Amino acid sequence: MANFGDPLEIPAEILAAVFRQARASFPAECCGWLSGPADGTSVNGIRPVVNDQASGNHPTVAERTAESAYVFSTQDLLELNNSLDSETPARIIYHSHPNGRAYLSETDRTVATSPWGDGPAYPVQQLVVGIDGQRVVEAALFDWDDDAGEFVEIARFEGAEI
């Protein structure tokens, strides 16, 4: 089991699949999750999700478009929650930023944090892919740090010509 500060291993083929989804979704944000063994240190599955931002159901920025926000549909959120009790739960939630930068925005942090302010909303790491019109620029992985009381960057990945 990965501890705080230990980035989950993301195999190159899974990271490439996330990058391809980001390219296919551009200029909208892509989203989904990566799954893997509950007691493991890596992921081995990808579950792309259609960005449902146009539905207006985003918990904090309903008025924004899919180019500047993402939200899972109710059904996808239910599947994510159900996965948490399985042998291969969601381990990383991912989304892209079409401005080319990989960072966890204030909105991202708010949505990923428990509404009671007592930690992450889900026991997962957060992967953000920075993509622009020419290429995937970079990606960064974040995890909750109890001492800091927030998400902190724990890994950074090179971009790709996708």
Steps between C-alpha positions, in 0.01 A plus 500: 500500500636840406546744786480876475780628284529171313365564151306209360679355199323584175618269219600681180215347298239622751650849516501505118131402498423793733701730270306372195169566678618852585582557131165358382313721750698820427405784536270356769637345816511121507445300817484151645679275743778245515447181699727238647534244777379640834822395672732574208734781408397541136198536275409265218165622366350815354137607515442800272198713590308742280534852642144580609572868573234616250232349728554782749549256789849611602503550878683835491523637143179396323517805270838410347536305175673166442804698382562621855342241730405135520244294689408132503141404423293360785538148355878533466525634855300202624736263315802678647355464850414133445853432377641609836366180660636274225830314461607755235374836622550841348848607613549820294245749368631683193403798291663734250562873486482627141711803596813282483575501872488211748396638838220441749290817480309647793178356351668160457617511862156599629323222311762239597480587870233371736224757551569469873861608448641185655701360210449385143150430371623165365800286599674562168788695353429772242663511154483820294606507134603831346420504127492770235420515130834343401592242764458356847730736688530323836314309768518514880381268775369627834419332832343617824748595771344489848778715646453773239121459498494511121598328177869519412686406183674163530606426138538671163492339155637606164249593234473344154439593139136389497 
